[in-house]
Amino acid sequence: MYFFGKHDWRTFERGTEKEWLVTNGIGGYASSTIICANTRKYHGLLVAAHNPPGNRMVQLVKLDERFASGGHTYNLATNSTGSGVSESGYIHLRQVEVDPFPAFTYSFTDVTLKKTIFMVHGQNTTVILYKITNGASPGVLRLIPMVNCRGYHFITYADQINFTQKRIKGGVSVKGREEVPPLLLTISDGAYIPGGNWFRGMAYLEEKERGENCFEDHYMPGSFEVPIAAGENKTVAVIASTIELDNPAGEKLLERARGRQRDLENLAGYDEILTRELVRAADAFIVRRESTGAKTVIAGYPWFTDWGRDTMIALPGLTLVTKRFNDARDILLTYARQCKKGLLPNCFPDGDEAPFYNTVDASLWYFQAVYKYLVYTGDLEFIHEQIYPVLKDIIRWYIDGTDYNIFMDEDGLLNAGNPDVQLTWMDAKVDGWVVTPRNGKPVEVNALWYNAVCVLEILAAIYGEQPAHHDLIGRIKESFTGSFWSEKEGYLCDVISPEGKDWKVRPNQLLAVSLPYSMLTGEQARRVVRKVWRELYIAYGIRSLSPESGEYKGVYTGDRFQRDSSYHQGTAWSWLMGPFVTAYRKANNYNTASREQAYRFLEPFRNHLRDRGVGQVSEIFDGNEPVVPKGCFAQAWGVAEVLRAYVEDVLEIRPPALEKIEALIANR
């Protein structure tokens, strides 16, 4: 549970620094700041996923409150326009708690109003539940919905959409675009008063900083009015949905939603507070994809969809550490069925288009996800019947060659891409400009390649098959250490390209240490970790480039060109804390001192969970102090890798089937 008080919103700007998020398990979400001022075009109370998890539409933007009593009207709304803060209702905000749903307590004269926001799992339905404790005078609560009907990446102006409305039982149906289901707004107690005005020029401070269009208009179809008697305690539920619901009771829906969260925490079974908080955070990213009829992983909120690489990196932390084994199985099977010519999808578009396959490492991360699935579940039958043939096919394609110039060279190392194509996770590209060209032989790709071949050989042995690539393992190892390692400098070069070796200090070399099967000696591993710690580590992540490089950019800000030019050129990434902590423990032989240091590495996230995205881990941070969180305020692999590393490397909770798998390997 996270508590916030008036010191957190002494100014409007300070109050907008923290954002909350609730999700519905199909890609839809609700989100805003802790003072309920929208600062992004992505904020809204109902951002519905009409083709789960994609085709997200902002439909209910806000629900602003006024309370009239004793001849006075108290405006609880907080909004900003081009001329500044136009409404300052946050001054009446007494407390905000997130547990895990945001609840806002307002206090003025002798009246207290508590607003709780949550979503119904599996539905594009948001519930805003009000509990009012009235004072000595009768009053009226007036609720003013702002609605829209546009894709969440875009902006709308007045009269661009011809909104229509019609009365329904308990409220109103508001229709925007013809192809989008109407927004159904109902209230459990009160009357709907039709209107038809526009709120013009809402200002989005975050979009301004990002160099995006930062002003928008929203339609206000009318208002709800709820009479409150003197001394009365009243509970009122406003439900925003895209489907008709049968007599929903707000409080029962809330208890059901809370019960589901408790069940997930109990399933994971951890007592430690940080771990339980991260288990709750993990749930936001596991969603159902309509096109496959199975689970997938949203890479980050508020703007990402599902990405293959992110999914495989995040899978152990999101689904295995949390003991959501059926979800893990579902995801592995989904991607196995989407594999083409040895390649897993890089990303799924928002609509019905075919996936993009422009990635070299997603398929290799798939091997790591399968390995982790096995040591957590011991489910050898599922892997043998459904996944093992796909793994063999991936290796065959990578050896023989597949799309995007991905092939195994004569030295056994993997080559990929060309100067115009980005295939690794450092994939920023602006108007044809490749920011971090890494074509050739990237270090982490070849570390993953070695790990994948080792995993396949182990599976072959377990399943009683003749190992097909045993000689390749030694060839890769010899070529890798001979080509990438600098004995003088004590670290690995980042990429070997036709132009030569790139010796910029980047975090990608960590994977050559952290993965289960490593090619480095113990001393080499220690030197790599030491180099990364000295030049790349910050409190909440690992920098993508050393500050000692002339190309280093320590602040992530500005328009798209400026942001993408720094995305992998110094910006720090939260997900890399997982490989870093694991590499540190491995390099130090899992001694007691390394465990204590691993705890110190991850402890700052206790505080970060109260910052930016409340209860979530941010995607990236400025490389420069004070390492301000940037990018998505809730990122799947950031949550997943911090959780996995904390459970495995700090709490030292071993995967439950690890000994079984190790015994099978030893006996073959």
C-alpha positions, 0 to 999 in steps of 0.5 A, a space after each residue: 500500500 502506498 500513501 501520499 499526503 498534501 506534501 506530495 502536491 504542494 504545487 500543481 507540478 509536484 502533484 503531477 510527478 506521480 501517476 497511477 495505473 489500473 488495467 483490465 487484462 485485455 490491454 485496456 487501462 485507466 491512468 492519470 496523476 495522483 491529483 487527477 490532472 491529465 498530463 498525457 494524451 494517454 491518460 484517461 479513465 477508460 482507454 478501451 482495447 477494442 481488439 485486445 490488446 490493441 486498437 486502444 481508444 480513449 473514451 472516458 477522459 475524466 470525471 470531474 466533481 463539484 459539491 454544492 452545499 450551504 450556498 457554496 460550490 466546492 470544485 474538486 477538479 484539477 485541469 490545466 490549459 494553455 494559460 495555466 492551471 484552470 481548476 485547482 481542486 487538488 487543494 481539497 485533496 487530503 490523502 491518496 492511497 494505492 492498494 492496489 487501486 487508487 483512492 482519493 480522499 477529499 475534505 472540505 468544511 465538514 464533508 469527506 468524499 472518497 473516490 476509488 477507481 478500478 477496472 473489471 478484469 476481462 472487460 472494457 469497464 471502469 468503475 468510479 466508486 464514491 463514498 460521501 460522508 456529508 456534514 450538517 447541510 444537505 448537498 448535491 454532488 455533480 459529476 461532469 464526464 469528459 469523453 472522447 473517441 480517438 486512438 490513444 496516440 492521437 489528439 482531437 479538437 472540438 467538432 472533429 467528431 460529431 458526438 451523439 447521445 441517448 438516454 439509457 437506464 441509469 445514464 447515457 450512451 455517448 456515440 463518437 466514431 461510427 466504427 467504435 462502440 458507444 461509451 455507456 455511462 451509468 450511475 447507481 444513484 442520481 439523475 443524468 442531466 443532458 448537456 453538450 459542451 466542450 472543454 477546450 485546450 486541455 494542456 498535457 505537460 508531459 506531451 509538451 516535454 516530449 515535443 508532441 502536440 500538447 493541447 486537446 478538446 474534450 466533449 462534455 455530454 452532460 452531468 450526473 447530479 446526486 442529492 445528499 441529505 444532511 448527515 448522510 453517508 452515501 455510496 455511489 458508483 459510476 460505471 463507464 463501459 463499452 458493453 451493457 452490464 446487468 445491475 452491477 453493484 460497485 462495492 461487490 465489483 470492488 471486492 471481487 477485484 481486490 479478491 483477485 489481487 489477493 489470490 495472485 499474491 497468495 499464489 506467489 506466496 511471498 511474505 517480503 513486502 517488496 516482492 509482494 508489491 512487484 507481484 502486484 505490478 506484474 499483473 498489469 502486463 499479462 493480457 489476452 490477445 484476441 488474434 491468438 486466443 492466448 496470453 501475451 505480455 504488454 511491453 509497457 504502459 501507456 504506449 507499448 503493445 506486445 513485443 517478442 523480445 520484451 515478452 521473453 525477457 519478462 516471462 520468468 519474472 512475470 509468470 514463473 517467479 509469480 507461479 503463474 505457470 499456466 500463463 507462462 505455458 500459454 505465452 510460450 505456445 503462442 510464440 511457438 505458433 508464430 515462429 517463421 523461418 526461425 524468427 519470433 515476432 518482434 512486435 504485434 501491430 495495434 490492429 489486425 496486421 501481421 506481426 513484424 519479424 525484424 529481430 535477431 535476439 527474440 528467438 534466442 531469448 525464447 530459449 532462455 524463457 524455455 529453460 527458465 520454464 523447465 527449472 521452475 515447472 519441470 514440465 518436460 512433456 509440454 516442452 517435448 511435444 510443443 516447443 522442442 521441435 520449434 527450438 530445433 527449427 530455430 537453430 537450423 535456420 540460424 545456422 543455415 541463414 534466414 531473413 535480415 542477413 542472420 546467419 552463422 559465420 564460419 567461426 560459429 558466431 552469429 552475424 546479423 543485419 546491415 547498416 540500415 537495419 536494427 535487429 537488437 534491442 538497441 533499435 532506435 532509428 529516426 527517419 532512416 538514421 540508425 542511432 546505434 548501428 550494431 550490424 555484424 556480430 553483437 556481443 549479447 546476441 552471441 552470448 544468447 546464441 551460445 546459451 541457446 545451443 547449450 540449452 538445445 543440447 541439454 534437451 536433446 540429452 534429456 529426451 534421449 536424442 543424439 546431440 546434434 551440435 556438440 562440436 559447435 559449442 566449443 567452436 562458439 566458445 573459442 571464437 567468442 573469447 578470442 574475438 570479443 575479449 580484451 585482456 588488457 582492458 578487461 571487458 568485451 567489445 560491443 559488436 564486431 562489424 565489417 568496419 572493425 570492433 566497437 570498444 564502447 563500454 555498453 551493458 550488453 556484455 553482461 549477458 555473457 556472464 548472467 546467462 546460465 551457460 557462459 563462455 567466460 572464465 571466473 576472472 573474466 566475468 569478475 572484470 566484466 562486472 567490475 567494468 560495468 559497475 564502475 562506468 554504467 551503474 546508477 541507482 535504478 538501472 544500467 546506462 546504455 553507454 559509458 559517460 566516458 564516451 564522446 557520444 554519451 547523452 545523459 538526459 533523455 528529453 525533447 522531441 522524438 529526434 532528441 529522445 531517440 538519439 539518447 535512447 541507447 546512448 547513455 539513458 539507463 534501463 531498469 531491466 538491465 538491473 536483473 542481468 547485472 545483479 545475477 552477473 554480480 552474484 555469479 562472478 562472486 561465486 554466490 558468496 555471502 558478501 555478494 548477496 548483501 551487495 545484491 540487496 543493496 543494488 535492488 533496495 532503491 526500488 522500494 522508494 522508486 515504487 512510490 515515484 513516477 508510476 506508483 507501484 511500478 518500475 519505469 522503463 528508463 532513467 536519465 544517465 545523469 544524476 539525479 537519474 530522473 525516471 523517463 519513458 513508460 512509467 510502467 515497464 514489463 521487463 523492468 518489473 520482471 527483472 527486478 522481481 526475478 533478481 530479488 527472488 533468485 539472487 537476494 532471497 535465494 529462492 531456487 526454482 523448484 524444479 532446478 534440482 530435478 533438471 540438473 539431476 537429469 542432465 547429470 545422469 545422461 
